[in-house]
Amino acid sequence: MFTSKPKVIFSINSEKNGYLRVVDNSFGRELITEEGAILSVSENHSKLREYYWGLFPKKIKKYRDNIKRALVFGLGGGLVQNQLFRMYPGIEIVTIEYDSSMNDIYSYFFSGDKYPQHKIINIDAKLFVKNSHKFGDFGNYFDLVFMDTFSSFKVKEYENYNGLYSETKKFLKINGIFAVNMIVSTEPMYAESLVHINQLEKFYQKTEIALIGSFAGNSNLLTFSSDKLNL
């Protein structure tokens, strides 16, 4: 099967994320790190359904028909945000992204200019969590908190799971959903996943593993936690 040669339409040496490329190829548009990790793809990407991004909307809809407010940690190409905007008309989304160069990548190359109501705050996630009062009254405010902060192939966690899960719960409404997308190695994937799940269960009554997909010796581990999941 003939495939066209990938075309680099934009590149930047980001101080915080290293060398990044926006590439058009026969599958669609991709945001790629220097190591080759795909940080995001376009909404019309032909292999979207094979990635966790393609299954994410169905899982969210399974739990909630109506989400009015979402807090997302991590921007990339904004695919998660764009899908939420389409799924839930009128939704308010606040994104925390520590690399301001992502703002322009999202706006110019991944349709971010279609959503002017999207509020992006450029700050380290840990600093935002500890100083969120400086940006708004976000206590018990969001229906969804989604953690999707990557650097290369690994998710950038806090120093420990407890700090991440306990401190972010303050942003959720009582029946809100806390979702985490992680990259874990295939071996020992299950041991690493078990630690992750056990920590979530300390702070949420219900946790479900929504998807584990394999690629290049690694897997996406997508989990949803809540005190009230519609399972």
Backbone bond lengths (Angstrom), bond angles and torsions (degrees), N, CA, C in turn:
res aa  C-N    CA-C-N  psi(-1)  N-CA   C-N-CA  omega(-1)  CA-C   N-CA-C  phi
1 M - - - 1.467 - - 1.525 109.92 -
2 F 1.312 117.15 130.91 1.459 121.40 -178.88 1.523 110.74 -77.56
3 T 1.311 116.38 131.52 1.463 121.74 174.28 1.516 108.68 -126.67
4 S 1.302 116.60 137.04 1.455 120.85 -178.63 1.523 110.25 -71.45
5 K 1.311 115.51 153.25 1.453 121.06 179.01 1.525 109.93 -68.98
6 P 1.344 117.33 131.62 1.463 119.57 179.44 1.526 111.31 -56.87
7 K 1.332 115.81 138.75 1.452 121.14 -179.04 1.526 109.06 -116.43
8 V 1.328 116.23 120.28 1.463 121.31 176.78 1.524 108.16 -80.02
9 I 1.317 117.13 113.59 1.461 120.89 -178.12 1.524 112.25 -98.80
10 F 1.338 116.42 -12.84 1.459 119.82 177.41 1.522 108.11 -162.18
11 S 1.323 116.07 144.28 1.463 120.63 174.29 1.518 108.80 -146.20
12 I 1.312 115.02 152.45 1.464 120.43 -179.97 1.522 108.87 -152.74
13 N 1.313 116.07 142.61 1.451 121.12 173.67 1.528 107.44 -98.18
14 S 1.329 115.04 87.67 1.451 121.14 -175.59 1.520 111.03 -73.05
15 E 1.313 116.45 135.41 1.457 121.25 179.50 1.522 111.00 -61.09
16 K 1.319 117.42 -31.41 1.467 120.54 -173.76 1.520 113.74 -103.82
17 N 1.335 118.02 -23.73 1.460 120.27 -178.89 1.520 113.66 -117.97
18 G 1.327 116.86 2.23 1.451 119.16 179.85 1.527 112.02 76.19
19 Y 1.323 115.56 -158.25 1.461 121.44 -176.22 1.522 110.20 -76.58
20 L 1.331 116.72 122.57 1.462 123.06 -179.94 1.512 110.07 -122.26
21 R 1.342 116.42 145.66 1.457 121.76 177.31 1.525 109.71 -128.76
22 V 1.324 115.73 140.97 1.463 121.76 166.72 1.513 106.00 -102.86
23 V 1.328 116.53 120.27 1.459 122.01 -171.26 1.523 110.35 -123.61
24 D 1.319 116.64 134.93 1.455 122.89 169.33 1.523 108.69 -102.06
25 N 1.325 116.72 126.02 1.460 120.04 175.07 1.523 109.38 -136.73
26 S 1.311 117.77 -169.04 1.463 120.94 -174.61 1.522 112.98 -67.32
27 F 1.335 117.70 -16.67 1.465 121.20 179.28 1.525 112.04 -88.66
28 G 1.320 116.03 -30.29 1.453 120.75 -175.72 1.520 109.79 145.78
29 R 1.299 116.58 -157.22 1.461 121.78 -178.55 1.525 110.71 -97.21
30 E 1.352 115.95 140.23 1.461 121.19 -178.23 1.529 110.42 -136.58
31 L 1.308 115.96 146.75 1.463 123.24 171.47 1.522 106.86 -106.42
32 I 1.339 116.16 117.89 1.462 121.22 -169.06 1.524 110.86 -125.32
33 T 1.344 115.83 139.94 1.451 121.08 175.79 1.521 110.46 -83.13
34 E 1.325 116.32 171.97 1.465 121.13 179.11 1.521 111.10 -60.86
35 E 1.349 116.87 -33.01 1.469 120.79 -179.44 1.524 112.51 -79.21
36 G 1.334 116.65 -9.22 1.456 119.47 179.30 1.511 114.97 100.89
37 A 1.323 117.57 3.93 1.462 120.54 177.71 1.525 109.73 -73.28
38 I 1.323 117.25 135.77 1.457 122.23 177.71 1.528 108.53 -87.92
39 L 1.328 116.31 111.30 1.460 120.58 -179.79 1.518 112.05 -81.12
40 S 1.324 116.78 -27.54 1.459 120.24 -179.48 1.519 108.93 -167.89
41 V 1.343 115.34 161.73 1.459 121.64 174.19 1.518 108.70 -133.86
42 S 1.315 116.23 167.66 1.455 120.95 178.67 1.527 110.31 -75.50
43 E 1.328 115.80 161.43 1.462 120.60 -178.19 1.522 112.41 -67.07
44 N 1.337 117.46 -23.38 1.466 120.73 179.65 1.528 112.41 -99.21
45 H 1.317 117.89 16.13 1.459 122.48 -179.36 1.533 109.41 -62.86
46 S 1.337 117.61 130.30 1.458 121.09 -173.48 1.531 113.50 -68.27
47 K 1.346 117.43 -19.94 1.462 119.98 179.89 1.531 111.97 -105.04
48 L 1.331 115.87 16.65 1.458 120.04 -176.46 1.528 112.14 -55.30
49 R 1.328 116.90 -41.00 1.469 120.21 -176.47 1.518 112.71 -67.48
50 E 1.316 117.54 -16.74 1.456 120.66 178.73 1.525 111.66 -83.92
51 Y 1.319 117.29 -15.93 1.454 121.87 179.78 1.526 110.27 -98.47
52 Y 1.319 115.72 163.65 1.463 118.91 -179.39 1.522 111.38 -62.38
53 W 1.338 117.11 -28.59 1.468 120.32 179.25 1.530 111.09 -59.47
54 G 1.328 116.70 -33.26 1.446 120.28 -177.42 1.516 113.81 -74.13
55 L 1.327 117.04 -25.87 1.460 120.95 179.96 1.522 112.74 -97.28
56 F 1.315 115.95 -16.63 1.462 121.31 -178.12 1.538 112.64 -54.30
57 P 1.347 119.66 -46.71 1.471 119.62 -177.75 1.528 113.40 -60.05
58 K 1.336 116.84 -40.98 1.458 120.01 -179.11 1.525 111.01 -64.14
59 K 1.320 116.65 -38.57 1.453 120.45 -179.39 1.527 110.86 -67.56
60 I 1.324 116.25 -42.94 1.456 119.73 178.73 1.520 110.55 -62.10
61 K 1.322 117.11 -45.61 1.459 121.40 -179.48 1.531 111.45 -61.89
62 K 1.320 116.28 -29.73 1.456 121.06 178.60 1.530 110.54 -62.41
63 Y 1.324 115.67 -35.40 1.453 120.52 -176.03 1.520 113.28 -90.88
64 R 1.331 116.59 -38.28 1.465 119.47 -174.76 1.523 110.85 -141.93
65 D 1.320 116.77 125.09 1.466 121.10 175.44 1.524 111.51 -79.53
66 N 1.324 116.09 -21.44 1.457 119.56 -175.66 1.526 110.03 -138.01
67 I 1.321 115.55 114.49 1.465 121.75 173.65 1.518 107.49 -120.59
68 K 1.314 115.97 120.40 1.464 120.77 -176.53 1.522 112.78 -96.17
69 R 1.332 116.64 -28.84 1.465 119.79 -176.26 1.530 109.72 -141.09
70 A 1.326 115.95 133.43 1.466 120.82 -179.90 1.516 110.17 -134.63
71 L 1.322 115.56 139.95 1.456 123.18 173.54 1.516 107.11 -113.57
72 V 1.340 116.71 121.30 1.458 121.40 -177.11 1.520 109.31 -119.66
73 F 1.316 116.63 126.59 1.458 121.87 175.08 1.517 107.95 -96.21
74 G 1.334 116.38 111.91 1.456 121.82 -178.60 1.519 111.11 108.86
75 L 1.334 116.48 132.15 1.464 121.15 -177.45 1.520 112.54 -110.40
76 G 1.337 117.12 -57.89 1.461 119.34 -175.03 1.518 109.95 57.29
77 G 1.329 116.65 -131.38 1.455 121.55 176.20 1.515 113.06 -86.84
78 G 1.321 117.71 5.43 1.458 121.53 173.88 1.520 114.97 72.06
79 L 1.342 117.87 21.27 1.458 119.69 -177.01 1.526 112.10 -65.08
80 V 1.321 116.89 -41.81 1.471 120.07 177.73 1.522 110.16 -59.38
81 Q 1.328 116.00 -47.09 1.458 120.07 -179.19 1.527 111.78 -63.62
82 N 1.329 117.15 -45.16 1.465 120.58 -178.79 1.525 111.84 -60.27
83 Q 1.309 115.87 -39.34 1.463 119.01 178.81 1.523 111.57 -68.76
84 L 1.314 116.63 -37.51 1.466 119.57 176.75 1.525 110.93 -64.76
85 F 1.332 117.16 -39.34 1.468 120.59 177.71 1.532 110.81 -61.36
86 R 1.324 116.55 -40.20 1.466 119.85 179.93 1.529 112.21 -72.72
87 M 1.309 116.67 -37.55 1.461 121.27 -176.58 1.520 113.06 -73.36
88 Y 1.323 115.38 -35.94 1.461 120.89 -174.69 1.535 110.10 -125.84
89 P 1.329 117.81 81.88 1.468 120.90 -179.49 1.522 111.31 -54.03
90 G 1.340 115.33 132.91 1.454 120.62 -179.84 1.516 114.26 87.41
91 I 1.338 117.36 1.23 1.458 120.34 -179.35 1.528 110.93 -63.91
92 E 1.316 116.14 144.60 1.470 122.80 173.92 1.520 107.70 -100.33
93 I 1.338 116.33 123.49 1.466 120.48 -179.47 1.526 110.03 -121.79
94 V 1.318 115.24 129.35 1.457 122.65 172.62 1.524 107.11 -113.91
95 T 1.323 116.59 123.70 1.465 121.36 -179.51 1.517 110.02 -113.47
96 I 1.323 115.66 134.86 1.463 122.12 176.50 1.531 107.56 -105.02
97 E 1.332 116.20 116.62 1.467 121.72 -177.08 1.526 109.03 -139.11
98 Y 1.319 116.27 118.06 1.472 118.69 -174.29 1.520 113.62 -78.58
99 D 1.321 118.24 -14.71 1.463 122.27 -178.74 1.527 109.12 -104.63
100 S 1.325 117.62 104.86 1.462 121.46 -175.59 1.531 112.53 -66.06
101 S 1.338 118.45 -20.62 1.467 120.18 177.71 1.528 111.44 -63.90
102 M 1.320 116.89 -22.79 1.466 121.09 178.14 1.529 111.11 -66.27
103 N 1.310 117.38 -28.92 1.467 120.29 -179.34 1.523 111.52 -57.19
104 D 1.340 116.24 -48.44 1.467 120.30 -178.61 1.521 111.64 -70.95
105 I 1.337 116.99 -38.11 1.467 120.13 177.42 1.521 109.86 -58.85
106 Y 1.312 115.94 -45.26 1.464 121.34 178.65 1.522 111.35 -63.60
107 S 1.315 116.53 -46.06 1.465 120.94 -175.11 1.519 112.39 -67.92
108 Y 1.339 117.05 -44.96 1.462 120.78 -172.26 1.531 114.24 -87.30
109 F 1.339 117.08 -28.20 1.466 118.65 -171.38 1.532 114.81 -119.00
110 F 1.334 117.62 -11.79 1.466 119.67 -177.62 1.529 112.66 -132.50
111 S 1.335 115.75 33.94 1.477 122.85 170.15 1.518 114.42 67.05
112 G 1.319 118.17 18.21 1.452 119.76 178.70 1.509 113.95 -64.09
113 D 1.354 116.92 -22.42 1.460 120.11 -179.36 1.525 111.96 -69.01
114 K 1.338 117.45 -11.74 1.466 120.61 179.23 1.524 112.15 -77.61
115 Y 1.348 116.41 -12.76 1.459 119.58 -173.15 1.533 110.83 -125.51
116 P 1.324 117.38 72.87 1.465 120.39 -178.43 1.523 113.53 -65.26
117 Q 1.340 117.40 -17.71 1.459 120.60 -179.85 1.530 112.28 -78.34
118 H 1.333 116.32 -5.33 1.456 121.74 -179.51 1.529 109.90 -73.62
119 K 1.327 117.11 122.49 1.470 121.39 179.56 1.515 109.43 -99.23
120 I 1.338 116.56 118.20 1.460 121.88 179.23 1.526 108.69 -111.82
121 I 1.319 116.08 124.65 1.465 122.10 178.86 1.521 107.90 -110.08
122 N 1.330 116.24 118.44 1.464 120.93 -178.57 1.519 110.51 -89.62
123 I 1.316 114.83 97.05 1.464 121.82 -179.21 1.520 108.33 -160.43
124 D 1.304 117.24 152.18 1.454 121.58 174.78 1.528 109.36 -60.73
125 A 1.325 116.44 139.57 1.464 121.39 -175.71 1.520 112.46 -57.16
126 K 1.325 116.95 -42.13 1.457 120.04 -178.62 1.523 111.37 -64.06
127 L 1.331 116.56 -39.83 1.463 120.14 179.60 1.525 110.94 -67.43
128 F 1.336 116.10 -37.82 1.463 118.52 178.01 1.522 111.05 -63.95
129 V 1.322 116.67 -45.90 1.464 120.07 -177.81 1.525 110.75 -58.96
130 K 1.319 116.40 -40.44 1.463 120.00 -177.58 1.530 113.03 -80.49
131 N 1.343 117.49 -20.14 1.464 121.00 -175.81 1.520 112.47 -128.33
132 S 1.313 116.97 30.85 1.471 120.77 -174.57 1.521 112.22 -63.22
133 H 1.331 117.02 -24.76 1.474 120.60 -179.74 1.523 111.91 -62.40
134 K 1.332 117.10 -20.79 1.464 120.54 179.14 1.527 112.13 -75.03
135 F 1.344 116.24 -15.39 1.463 120.56 -175.21 1.523 112.72 -111.76
136 G 1.308 116.89 -11.60 1.461 119.80 179.56 1.515 110.99 157.42
137 D 1.313 115.53 171.34 1.463 120.98 177.77 1.518 108.27 -91.83
138 F 1.327 117.12 90.15 1.455 122.10 -172.59 1.527 113.61 -104.44
139 G 1.312 118.43 8.85 1.458 120.73 178.17 1.522 111.57 -66.83
140 N 1.350 116.77 127.16 1.477 122.23 -178.84 1.525 111.12 51.09
141 Y 1.309 116.34 44.36 1.470 121.81 -169.91 1.528 113.41 -108.10
142 F 1.337 117.88 -33.65 1.459 120.83 -169.48 1.531 112.74 -102.66
143 D 1.326 115.02 145.00 1.464 121.41 173.31 1.524 111.27 -81.71
144 L 1.336 115.78 -25.51 1.458 121.70 -178.09 1.513 109.83 -141.05
145 V 1.332 116.13 131.97 1.465 122.63 168.48 1.521 106.49 -119.97
146 F 1.338 115.68 120.95 1.459 120.34 -175.91 1.519 109.71 -119.77
147 M 1.331 116.62 123.07 1.458 122.80 -178.35 1.519 108.91 -101.23
148 D 1.339 116.46 112.00 1.464 121.37 -174.44 1.520 108.92 -143.28
149 T 1.330 116.50 54.31 1.465 121.54 -173.83 1.522 110.24 -105.55
150 F 1.314 115.45 108.52 1.453 120.46 -176.31 1.518 112.98 -115.50
151 S 1.327 114.37 148.19 1.456 122.17 167.92 1.517 105.83 -132.42
152 S 1.320 116.81 111.12 1.456 122.53 -172.94 1.525 109.22 60.17
153 F 1.337 117.66 -127.48 1.457 120.18 -175.39 1.530 112.44 -91.48
154 K 1.323 118.48 -4.17 1.456 120.62 -172.88 1.520 111.52 -115.21
155 V 1.327 115.03 143.89 1.452 119.61 175.38 1.521 108.58 -75.38
156 K 1.331 116.49 138.41 1.462 120.47 179.06 1.530 108.33 -87.33
157 E 1.318 116.22 100.40 1.455 121.27 -179.81 1.523 109.97 -90.05
158 Y 1.305 115.86 172.40 1.456 120.92 168.88 1.521 108.44 -72.03
159 E 1.345 115.85 -175.75 1.457 118.89 179.41 1.524 111.13 -63.49
160 N 1.323 116.36 -27.33 1.459 120.34 177.31 1.516 109.06 -152.21
161 Y 1.316 116.02 160.05 1.455 120.75 -178.31 1.524 112.03 -62.35
162 N 1.319 117.04 -38.86 1.460 120.60 -175.24 1.519 111.92 -56.88
163 G 1.333 117.14 -45.21 1.456 120.24 -179.64 1.516 112.25 -62.00
164 L 1.324 116.21 -39.58 1.458 121.04 -179.32 1.520 111.24 -65.57
165 Y 1.307 116.81 -50.40 1.456 120.70 -172.31 1.521 113.25 -77.57
166 S 1.309 116.81 -38.25 1.467 118.79 -177.58 1.530 111.58 -73.34
167 E 1.319 117.82 -40.87 1.457 120.68 -174.56 1.526 113.21 -76.60
168 T 1.331 117.04 -28.90 1.460 118.34 -179.40 1.523 112.29 -82.00
169 K 1.323 117.65 -17.04 1.466 119.81 -178.50 1.526 111.56 -64.18
170 K 1.329 116.59 -24.65 1.467 119.66 -178.93 1.531 112.76 -63.65
171 F 1.340 117.29 -19.44 1.461 120.55 -179.10 1.533 112.88 -81.76
172 L 1.321 116.79 -18.15 1.459 120.84 -172.12 1.523 113.07 -87.07
173 K 1.333 114.52 146.63 1.453 120.01 166.82 1.530 108.47 -67.62
174 I 1.306 117.08 167.12 1.459 121.35 -174.37 1.523 112.14 -55.69
175 N 1.325 116.78 -40.98 1.461 119.58 -179.21 1.527 112.09 -104.24
176 G 1.336 116.86 25.00 1.464 120.70 -178.36 1.515 112.98 -73.57
177 I 1.333 115.45 169.19 1.465 122.79 -178.15 1.525 109.72 -114.32
178 F 1.332 115.38 133.50 1.460 121.69 173.93 1.524 107.41 -111.26
179 A 1.324 117.17 116.17 1.460 121.62 -177.49 1.522 110.02 -115.08
180 V 1.325 115.99 142.05 1.465 121.75 179.22 1.518 109.02 -132.43
181 N 1.321 115.76 129.49 1.462 121.37 171.54 1.516 108.39 -108.34
182 M 1.321 116.38 121.12 1.454 121.83 -178.74 1.520 110.36 -124.49
183 I 1.332 115.14 154.82 1.455 120.97 168.83 1.521 106.98 -105.14
184 V 1.320 116.38 124.47 1.462 120.74 177.88 1.523 108.50 -126.39
185 S 1.315 116.09 149.85 1.456 119.84 178.12 1.527 109.35 -73.04
186 T 1.329 116.38 146.57 1.461 121.07 -178.04 1.523 111.26 -59.91
187 E 1.304 117.02 -38.30 1.465 121.39 176.10 1.520 109.18 -127.74
188 P 1.338 119.75 122.52 1.468 126.82 -0.73 1.532 110.10 -94.25
189 M 1.314 118.14 86.19 1.455 122.80 -175.92 1.521 112.15 -59.51
190 Y 1.331 116.46 -43.31 1.453 118.59 -171.61 1.521 112.43 -70.45
191 A 1.322 116.95 -33.77 1.461 119.97 177.02 1.524 110.84 -65.85
192 E 1.320 115.94 -44.43 1.457 121.02 178.58 1.531 110.88 -64.57
193 S 1.317 115.86 -40.70 1.456 120.64 179.59 1.520 111.00 -64.76
194 L 1.323 116.72 -39.13 1.461 121.10 -177.96 1.524 111.20 -62.85
195 V 1.330 116.93 -39.65 1.465 120.44 176.71 1.521 110.05 -62.00
196 H 1.299 115.80 -44.75 1.467 122.45 179.03 1.534 110.66 -59.04
197 I 1.319 117.25 -48.83 1.465 122.11 -178.59 1.522 110.80 -65.00
198 N 1.325 117.03 -44.21 1.471 120.47 -179.32 1.513 111.79 -59.87
199 Q 1.329 116.99 -37.75 1.461 120.25 179.44 1.527 110.41 -69.66
200 L 1.329 117.03 -41.11 1.464 120.01 177.58 1.521 111.24 -59.59
201 E 1.312 116.44 -39.91 1.462 121.11 -176.10 1.527 112.75 -70.48
202 K 1.319 117.26 -12.25 1.460 119.99 173.85 1.521 111.76 -72.12
203 F 1.348 116.11 -24.31 1.455 120.23 -172.66 1.521 113.60 -118.10
204 Y 1.344 117.14 -13.72 1.455 120.76 -178.83 1.527 109.90 -131.22
205 Q 1.327 115.62 143.53 1.459 120.22 -176.60 1.526 111.77 -71.89
206 K 1.339 117.30 -30.27 1.459 120.67 -176.76 1.525 110.04 -134.63
207 T 1.322 115.33 136.67 1.470 121.64 175.41 1.523 108.68 -137.44
208 E 1.331 115.90 135.73 1.456 120.64 177.80 1.520 109.82 -128.57
209 I 1.340 116.05 134.65 1.456 121.09 170.82 1.520 106.74 -81.03
210 A 1.316 115.52 114.15 1.463 119.32 -174.72 1.516 112.64 -87.54
211 L 1.346 117.53 -31.05 1.460 118.77 -175.76 1.511 110.60 -161.58
212 I 1.299 115.73 135.65 1.467 121.37 167.26 1.518 106.75 -129.07
213 G 1.320 117.97 114.52 1.462 121.99 179.41 1.509 109.82 -119.32
214 S 1.302 118.46 145.18 1.465 122.08 -174.28 1.523 111.96 -107.21
215 F 1.317 115.51 141.30 1.458 121.23 173.21 1.524 108.72 -162.27
216 A 1.312 117.04 132.43 1.471 123.61 172.71 1.524 112.98 49.04
217 G 1.332 117.12 40.29 1.453 119.89 177.71 1.505 114.47 79.73
218 N 1.323 117.40 4.12 1.463 121.67 178.64 1.530 109.23 -126.93
219 S 1.332 116.06 165.93 1.454 120.63 179.75 1.517 110.31 -141.03
220 N 1.331 115.55 148.58 1.456 121.15 168.57 1.523 108.05 -83.79
221 L 1.301 116.38 127.38 1.456 121.67 173.75 1.521 107.39 -113.03
222 L 1.325 116.41 107.11 1.455 122.06 -177.67 1.522 108.48 -108.33
223 T 1.330 116.63 119.39 1.454 121.06 -178.24 1.517 111.19 -121.92
224 F 1.334 115.38 148.04 1.461 122.16 175.25 1.517 108.39 -123.31
225 S 1.339 115.93 130.24 1.465 120.80 178.80 1.511 110.53 -128.24
226 S 1.316 115.57 148.63 1.452 120.60 179.41 1.523 108.74 -167.80
227 D 1.302 116.37 163.34 1.453 120.18 169.58 1.518 110.68 -85.68
228 K 1.336 115.94 -5.06 1.457 120.58 -179.53 1.524 110.20 -154.63
229 L 1.335 115.98 79.27 1.462 120.64 176.05 1.517 109.50 -90.78
230 N 1.310 116.63 139.04 1.461 121.06 176.42 1.522 108.89 -88.47
231 L 1.326 116.44 79.18 1.461 120.91 -176.51 1.518 110.95 -88.17
